Amino acid sequence: MAEVILMPRLSDTMTEGVIAEWHKKVGDKVKKGDLLAEVETDKATMELESYKDGTLLHIGIEKGGKLQVNDLLAIIGSPGEDISSLISGGNQQPKVHSQQSKIISNQPVTSIPQPAFAETPAGKPTTIISEENARVKASPLAKKLAKEKGIDLHSLHGSGDSGRIVKADVDEYSPAIKSETTGGGGGGLPRGILSTTNITTEEGHSDVPNSQMRKTIARRLAESLFSAPHFYLTMEINMDNAISARTQMNEFGPVKISFQDMLIKACALSLRQHPAVNSSWMNDFIRTYHHIHIGSAIALPEGLIVPVIKFADQKSLAQIATEAKELYGKAREKKLQPHEFSGNTFTISNLGMMDIDEFTAIINPPDSCILAVGKIKEIVVKKSEGFGVTNVMKVTMSCDHRSVDGAVGAAFLQTLKKYMENPVAMLM
């Protein structure tokens, strides 16, 4: 008997999913555990496996199409089985949710390649991606990014297994541009620098559809900013001892420790002393967590995601560094699992590596606070025998005033400052 497969809810915030890749086509034999499709959610690209043996009789949406949770995704059954009632009947009727989405019948449908970007007013497409891209050995994410950026996958050299093209290859791609003044041979321009040969006097624009991740970020952060009364506390931390301690730890330690790793550890230990900051506003009550899970926000082309270091107060700096590196890598490849980007009780957002002095961040629900971290910079200070140079870093904590008072937040930052200015205290 045929069974209907509905679009599953693959994360706690998922309301719809986009088919990134079909690994089976109509008529293929399917076994339990076989990979059916890859589904892009609001947080990651997830693999969807079959839970039934049989034949794939129907696909509810083509690659690139969008379905709401619990919409008809596929039907698996016996060859020749009548499934018309399952397709058209009652709650199982498929829905179309995008202009490019269409219901596929029992016969395979050949997709028509679409332009990667909108046409200019002159009527000429800026870039067209050939369907040949589909036959290049590349990850689904790499194909998607290449299409969005107008890059022909044939021009890339894969750094993955067996020459497979991965996201990093697309990100690092810089096409060679001929110089009209030198007659060529000048190589490519640095990314972000516009060649004079690309300048146009015609108006135009490109529209890139919002990813599931970016739409969810927009909704959740808008809800946070307009529902939680934010206030901000800024403190300057002397980083001389932290720089010295990190240099020594990386000289003798088994893994390289970053300043972000030190911040994660320092925040976790500070939360242990100030549990009121490790909380959530729940309308009728304030929930104070006994565990400490630190979210570490990282930026991706599709938006922001927050891998979570769980029980960070109980882990050594080396353990935090190892786990964080693994999570960041999985996030960039969109391979994070839901349990790896949920459950945070406090979040750190660091833009120091982007040369930002200081900034304010929007609280990441369900946290009560988020710490915004700026760059480490040298300043001239008065010392006993004249003037000297010292290294400082500014941090700004955004607090939900419903659950965290100003004095509580300030006390937390004082403890954080103590740990960062005396890193040996984190090792005791």
C-alpha positions in Angstrom: 0.0 0.0 0.0 1.3 3.4 -1.0 2.5 5.8 1.8 2.5 9.5 1.7 5.6 11.4 2.8 4.9 15.0 4.1 7.4 17.8 4.4 8.8 17.2 7.9 9.5 19.8 10.5 13.3 19.6 10.7 13.9 22.4 13.2 11.9 24.0 15.9 11.4 27.2 13.9 10.9 25.6 10.5 7.6 26.5 8.7 8.6 25.6 5.1 11.4 23.9 3.3 13.1 24.2 -0.1 14.2 21.1 -2.0 18.0 21.6 -2.5 18.5 18.3 -4.3 16.5 15.1 -5.2 18.6 11.9 -5.0 15.8 9.7 -6.4 13.6 10.2 -9.3 10.1 8.8 -10.1 10.3 5.1 -10.8 13.4 4.5 -8.8 13.5 1.6 -6.3 13.8 2.9 -2.7 15.0 1.1 0.4 14.5 2.1 4.0 17.4 4.4 4.9 18.0 5.5 1.3 18.7 9.2 0.9 15.6 10.7 -0.9 16.3 14.4 -0.9 18.2 17.3 0.7 15.9 20.0 2.3 17.1 23.5 3.0 15.5 24.7 6.2 15.8 28.0 8.0 19.1 26.8 9.7 20.8 24.2 7.5 20.5 21.7 4.6 19.2 18.5 6.0 19.2 15.0 4.5 15.8 13.3 4.3 15.9 9.5 4.3 13.2 7.0 3.3 11.5 5.0 6.1 9.8 2.6 3.7 10.8 0.1 1.0 9.2 0.4 -2.4 9.1 2.5 -5.6 9.1 6.3 -5.7 5.7 6.9 -7.4 5.3 10.7 -7.1 7.4 13.8 -6.2 5.4 16.7 -4.8 7.7 19.5 -5.9 10.7 19.9 -8.2 14.3 20.9 -7.1 14.3 24.5 -6.0 10.6 24.4 -5.1 9.2 25.4 -1.7 6.7 23.5 0.5 5.1 24.3 3.8 5.6 21.8 6.6 3.1 18.9 6.2 2.6 19.5 2.5 2.8 16.5 0.2 6.5 15.8 -0.5 6.5 12.3 -2.1 4.6 9.0 -2.4 6.3 5.6 -2.1 4.4 2.4 -3.0 4.2 -0.5 -5.5 4.8 -0.1 -9.3 1.5 0.6 -11.1 -0.4 1.4 -7.9 -3.2 4.0 -8.3 -2.2 7.0 -6.2 -4.6 9.6 -7.8 -6.7 9.8 -4.6 -3.6 10.4 -2.5 -2.5 13.3 -4.8 -5.9 15.0 -5.1 -7.7 13.9 -1.9 -8.4 16.1 1.1 -5.5 17.3 3.2 -2.9 15.6 1.1 -3.4 17.9 -1.9 -0.1 19.4 -2.9 0.3 23.2 -2.7 2.5 25.4 -4.8 4.4 28.1 -2.9 6.7 29.7 -5.3 6.7 30.9 -8.9 9.2 28.2 -9.9 7.4 25.4 -8.0 5.1 23.0 -9.8 3.6 19.6 -9.1 5.4 16.8 -10.8 3.2 14.0 -12.2 4.1 10.3 -12.2 6.3 10.9 -15.2 9.7 12.7 -14.6 9.7 16.3 -15.6 12.8 18.0 -17.1 13.4 21.3 -15.4 14.1 24.3 -17.6 17.3 26.2 -16.6 16.5 29.7 -15.3 18.6 32.8 -15.4 20.6 33.3 -12.2 19.7 37.0 -12.1 17.0 39.4 -13.3 17.3 40.9 -16.8 18.6 44.4 -17.2 16.3 47.1 -18.8 18.1 46.5 -22.1 16.6 43.0 -22.0 19.9 41.1 -21.7 20.4 38.8 -18.8 23.4 39.6 -16.7 24.4 36.0 -16.2 22.8 32.7 -17.2 23.8 29.4 -15.6 23.7 26.4 -17.9 22.1 23.1 -16.9 25.6 21.7 -17.4 26.3 22.9 -13.8 24.0 20.1 -12.6 26.5 17.5 -14.0 29.5 18.9 -12.3 30.7 17.1 -9.2 29.8 19.6 -6.5 28.0 19.9 -3.2 24.4 21.1 -3.3 25.4 24.3 -1.4 28.2 25.0 -3.8 25.8 24.6 -6.7 23.4 27.0 -5.1 26.0 29.6 -4.3 27.5 29.4 -7.8 24.0 30.0 -9.3 23.4 33.0 -7.0 26.8 34.5 -7.9 26.6 33.7 -11.6 29.7 31.5 -11.5 30.1 28.6 -14.0 31.1 25.5 -12.0 33.2 24.4 -14.9 35.6 27.2 -14.2 36.3 26.0 -10.6 38.8 23.5 -9.3 37.3 21.4 -6.5 39.2 21.0 -3.3 37.0 18.3 -1.9 37.2 14.5 -2.1 37.9 13.3 -5.7 37.9 16.9 -6.9 34.4 17.7 -5.6 33.6 21.4 -5.6 32.6 22.7 -2.1 31.4 26.0 -0.8 34.9 27.3 0.0 35.9 26.9 -3.7 33.0 29.1 -4.8 33.7 31.7 -2.0 37.4 31.9 -3.0 36.7 32.1 -6.8 38.0 35.2 -8.4 37.8 35.4 -12.2 40.7 36.6 -14.3 39.9 40.0 -15.9 41.9 41.2 -18.9 43.4 44.7 -18.5 42.7 46.9 -21.5 45.8 49.0 -20.7 48.3 46.2 -20.5 46.8 43.9 -23.1 46.1 41.1 -20.6 48.1 38.9 -18.3 47.3 41.1 -15.2 45.3 38.3 -13.4 42.2 38.9 -11.4 41.3 41.9 -9.3 40.8 41.6 -5.5 37.3 40.7 -4.6 35.2 43.8 -4.0 37.2 46.0 -6.5 35.2 47.0 -9.5 37.0 46.7 -12.9 36.4 49.7 -15.1 35.5 47.3 -17.9 32.4 46.3 -15.8 31.1 49.9 -15.4 27.8 50.5 -17.2 25.7 53.6 -17.8 22.5 51.7 -17.9 20.3 51.3 -14.8 19.6 47.7 -13.6 19.4 45.5 -10.5 19.7 41.9 -9.4 17.1 40.2 -7.1 18.4 37.3 -4.9 15.6 35.4 -3.2 15.8 35.3 0.6 16.9 32.0 2.0 14.9 30.2 4.6 17.6 31.1 7.1 17.5 34.8 6.4 13.7 34.9 6.5 13.7 33.2 9.9 16.4 35.6 11.2 14.4 38.6 10.1 11.3 37.3 11.9 12.9 36.2 15.1 15.1 39.3 15.6 12.2 41.7 14.7 10.2 39.9 17.4 13.1 40.2 19.9 13.8 43.9 19.3 10.2 45.0 19.5 9.1 42.7 22.3 12.1 42.8 24.6 13.0 46.2 26.1 16.8 46.3 25.4 19.3 48.3 27.4 23.0 48.3 26.8 26.1 48.1 29.1 29.6 48.8 27.7 32.9 48.0 29.4 36.5 48.3 28.3 38.8 45.3 29.1 42.6 45.3 29.2 43.8 42.5 27.0 47.6 42.5 27.7 47.5 39.4 30.0 45.0 37.6 27.7 47.3 38.1 24.7 50.3 36.9 26.6 48.5 33.9 28.1 47.1 32.9 24.6 50.5 33.0 23.1 51.9 30.7 25.8 48.9 28.3 25.6 49.2 28.0 21.8 52.9 27.4 22.1 52.5 24.3 24.3 48.8 23.3 23.9 47.4 20.6 21.7 45.0 22.9 19.9 45.1 26.6 18.9 43.0 28.7 21.2 41.3 31.9 20.0 40.2 35.0 21.9 36.6 33.8 21.1 37.3 30.5 22.9 38.6 32.5 25.9 35.5 34.7 25.9 33.2 31.6 25.8 35.0 30.2 28.8 35.0 33.5 30.7 31.3 34.1 30.0 30.4 30.6 31.1 32.3 31.0 34.4 30.8 34.4 35.0 27.3 33.1 34.4 27.9 30.5 37.1 28.4 33.4 39.5 25.5 35.4 38.1 22.7 33.0 37.3 20.2 35.8 36.9 21.8 36.6 33.5 21.5 32.9 32.5 17.8 33.2 32.1 14.7 33.6 29.9 11.6 35.8 30.2 8.6 33.5 30.1 5.8 36.1 30.5 4.4 34.6 33.8 7.8 33.7 35.2 11.5 34.0 34.7 13.3 30.7 33.9 16.8 30.5 35.3 18.8 27.7 33.7 21.0 25.4 35.8 23.1 24.5 32.7 25.2 26.9 30.7 25.1 26.7 26.9 27.0 29.5 25.1 25.9 30.4 21.5 28.7 31.7 19.3 27.2 33.7 16.4 28.9 33.3 12.9 28.0 35.0 9.6 27.2 32.9 6.5 26.3 34.1 3.0 22.7 33.0 3.8 22.5 34.8 7.1 23.5 34.4 10.8 23.6 31.1 12.6 24.5 30.4 16.2 26.4 27.1 17.0 26.1 26.2 20.7 28.9 25.1 23.0 27.0 23.1 25.7 28.0 22.9 29.3 30.8 25.4 28.5 31.6 26.1 32.2 32.6 22.4 32.6 34.9 22.3 29.6 38.6 23.3 29.3 39.8 25.9 26.9 41.2 23.1 24.7 37.9 21.3 24.6 36.0 24.5 23.8 38.5 25.3 21.0 38.2 21.9 19.5 34.4 21.8 19.6 34.0 25.3 18.4 36.2 24.7 15.3 34.2 21.6 14.4 30.9 23.4 14.8 32.0 26.4 12.7 33.1 24.1 9.9 29.8 22.2 9.9 27.9 25.6 9.9 29.8 26.8 6.8 29.0 23.6 5.0 25.4 23.8 6.3 25.7 20.4 8.0 24.8 21.5 11.5 22.1 19.4 13.1 19.2 21.0 15.1 20.7 20.1 18.5 23.9 21.9 17.5 22.3 25.3 17.0 19.6 25.3 19.7 19.4 25.4 23.4 21.6 28.5 24.0 21.2 30.3 27.3 23.7 33.2 26.4 25.1 34.4 23.1 28.4 36.0 22.0 28.6 38.0 18.7 32.2 39.0 17.8 33.0 41.4 15.0 36.5 42.2 16.2 38.1 40.4 13.3 36.1 42.7 11.0 37.9 45.7 12.5 34.8 47.0 14.4 35.6 48.9 17.6 32.2 48.4 19.3 28.6 47.7 18.4 25.3 46.6 19.9 23.6 43.3 19.1 19.9 42.3 19.2 19.2 39.6 21.8 19.0 36.1 20.4 15.8 34.4 21.8 15.4 32.8 24.3 18.4 34.4 25.9 18.1 37.4 28.2 21.5 38.8 27.1 23.9 38.9 24.2 27.5 40.1 24.3 28.8 42.2 21.4 32.6 42.1 21.1 34.8 44.6 19.3 38.4 44.5 18.1 41.5 44.5 20.3 43.3 47.8 19.7 46.4 49.6 21.1 46.0 52.8 22.9 48.4 55.2 24.6 48.0 55.4 28.4 49.7 57.2 31.3 52.2 55.0 33.2 54.3 55.6 36.2 57.3 56.9 34.3 55.6 58.5 31.3 53.4 57.0 28.6 53.1 53.5 27.2 51.0 51.3 24.9 48.3 48.9 26.1 45.8 46.6 24.4 42.1 47.1 25.1 38.8 45.5 23.9 35.3 46.9 24.3 32.3 44.7 24.9 28.7 45.8 25.0 26.0 43.6 26.6 22.4 43.9 25.4 20.0 43.0 28.2 16.3 42.2 28.4 15.2 44.6 31.1 12.2 42.4 32.0 14.5 39.6 33.4 17.9 41.3 34.0 18.3 44.6 35.9 21.1 47.1 35.2 23.1 46.3 38.4 22.9 42.6 37.7 24.2 43.0 34.2 27.0 45.3 35.4 28.1 42.8 38.1 28.3 40.1 35.4 30.5 42.3 33.2 32.8 43.1 36.2 33.3 39.3 36.7 33.9 38.8 33.0 36.5 41.6 33.0 38.3 39.9 36.0 38.6 36.6 34.1 39.7 38.2 30.8 42.3 40.4 32.5 43.5 37.5 34.6 43.2 34.4 32.3 45.0 32.1 34.8 41.8 32.3 37.0 40.0 30.4 34.2 42.4 27.5 34.6 42.0 27.1 38.4 
